[in-house]
């Protein structure tokens, strides 16, 4: 199977409609009831360690440690809340160039569908939507500066991809939930690739390179340089560059790491 065609299939209108339909069938999700600020602004000086002081409410207010399927989906929904509101505000800002508007609008549509799906699935266990501050206390101006908007988008998308992968193990006991989560993961990976290309980056993470983002964004990328997969060192494969193996896999991040990143944009 052509993997690019496979991933592209998840970005169609049919996929969105299918996800929304699944979200409305509460009986298929009944067992749910039983069970760092990313400094992504290329134009900002890199000396941002003070900026990471915990002045905002921690996202742990909205979710506990990610151990059960319910908690895994609560983390996913909080990240989707963040992305959904971010892209909605981006579209309202008026700063997106005409050439990119259709791309951002489609990504926004996907994020809104993800929120609906996960909120419906969680039902009464769905966390309340946090209040977000995408200026990070006045450090960023994403809705008046398009390069800043894209930089934040890249960090959010890269975080989402790794966070979904990190929660897969917590959903493995339920095939339906795991399938749905990995479908969303695939869509987020397409978003990440597209946003990175809009910024003039490769469509994938290279080692642990943060792609021109400030040093404070490094938590989003640490560990991506890993070459060993399932006990096999991919850098030893003959006739390919040693870096090709690590670049072929997105590494998971833990729930607490995703929480620490998201909480820095929560009031």
HUFEN-V778635 format. One record per run of one state. SS is the DSSP state (@ for helix, = for strand, . for the rest). FROM is the first residue (numbers start at 1). TO is the last residue. If there is no record, write none. Layout:
{{SS	FROM	TO} {SS	FROM	TO}}
//
This chain:
{{.	1	2} {@	3	11} {.	12	12} {@	13	24} {.	25	25} {@	26	33} {.	34	49} {@	50	52} {.	53	58} {@	59	61} {.	62	68} {@	69	93} {.	94	97} {@	98	125} {.	126	131} {=	132	132} {.	133	145} {@	146	171} {.	172	174} {@	175	198} {.	199	214} {@	215	220} {.	221	227} {=	228	229} {.	230	231} {=	232	233} {@	234	236} {.	237	241} {@	242	247} {.	248	254} {@	255	263} {.	264	265} {=	266	266} {.	267	267}}
//
